[in-house]
């Protein structure tokens, strides 16, 4: 389902020199597989997720998702493919503050090229226990509710791959487990592959497959923030 | 926009005010020009006393300003059965100088003959056929019914006078003069869209019988020779020019003595004459004879030419200056859209990055910014159009009273049709810079903020 081959990514430093971030010879996920990616800060985890989402272009190599090489796609096609086939759950939820919970989920359907379906969006929110909070704006929702809205937004299009970038980093321990359970159940139910980045040993210990980025990535040391 | 309601509303409001000003300038100019064109139709020449051409046109055609010095009635007779008659289809005398005040507004009272409404037109239709006066109520006044009057449509509506009602004109145009004998309204004209809508027309015979309007017999006789070639007796004036016209008969004498008999012609004067010629050469011949001949009593002017000069020398340039100012205001308002959106781009970069992460293309987020800019301009533009027309409607009575221009809320100019698309194009232009910023948003970096 997900296959990385000889993927290289580097950033240009102010001096003009290239700073290598990623050098991954091979990395793969099967359909519906749930994998945790761990690693030290600045190790390139977020960069890897951005490359997988097509938000950042790689210098070299191939990234195949569902058999489609997103590195060979034009940007517009990659954007459309991301909208349809990749869900993204962020550490800070990234809900749009001016939109209601329902509108935030609908936003996830807006860029797929198909008509947004309010009933399906509402159904996802109801499934996640937010049936009574559809018209509430993020500021009126608790942290846990906000994260559930972001999960609904990421999964509403039934993507092939869910990328979760430290989704429990900003929540307390009680909510942390709820969110992990929610993501795992939803992905399992919809047969969605999940790559979850976390620093939490408690979270990582719940997954059958845990990958250390340092073991996957041939670049062993990066600058923090990259 | 929703997120920045106050900023968006203020930006839209500044655009609305600029557009409203532009609407006012465009509509008032168009109505003014239209009225200038319409009012000066139906006859070839205006003959009046020596003085400013513009003053003659303004007082005779638009019923504004002070009339010029009157000319002897004998001069008017030249057009009826004298040497000029061969060129003339119709000559309508005007005696100006009285007014009538009602409902806080002042209306001009014009002494004239019934021929005004039967012999000349007040304009022409698109196919060139003349538009003749018609009555919405009653009839034309009759020559031998001295104290009959016909009202313009607006004058009738504003004064509340109906057929059968009576009114007393006031001596002079200031509205503070003595009140004359009463006239009976016998007819109300259909609206013509000209300044005549706001006037009250009384039988010229009755006008002469009013106190202070006829010359006394002796000075009139003395003046008589002058009409044949010498200069006019400047002091023998009608009501409008000066209350110090010492050679007038005592206020009550004429009206009392001659109430039921026409004033002798030698005691009459007219302020101006509307002349409709028989053919296209008539105006040229009369222009030659009146303006360039030995007879220096009067002047003849072609109102259309004066109106054209008025438009070219005053109305047009004033409009252009005002239009440039309003365009500058709209440009400033447009730039405020640019500043407003551009300033918000840093706080919006995160939302844009989220949308990009959800699959929005660069052109999609660029379009969102452009649409916001265009929507703001549209909102401001439509509000401005409505605001402009509301101001027009609210200011209409005052403008009508002071400038003689009739305005309505629904008075649209064809240029307004171009205004909204123009604004939207302008908004797209000013929105391009922030839209480009959205286009270039670094998603990975903005998501990390």
Interface residues (C-beta under 8 A of the other chain):
Chain A: X46 X47 X50 X53 X55 X56 X75 X76 X79 X80 X82 X83 X84 X88 X90 X94 X96 X97 X98 X107 X108 X110 X111 X112 X153 X225
Chain B: X2 X3 X350 X351 X354 X355 X356 X357 X358 X359 X360 X361 X362 X363 X364 X443 X444 X447 X448
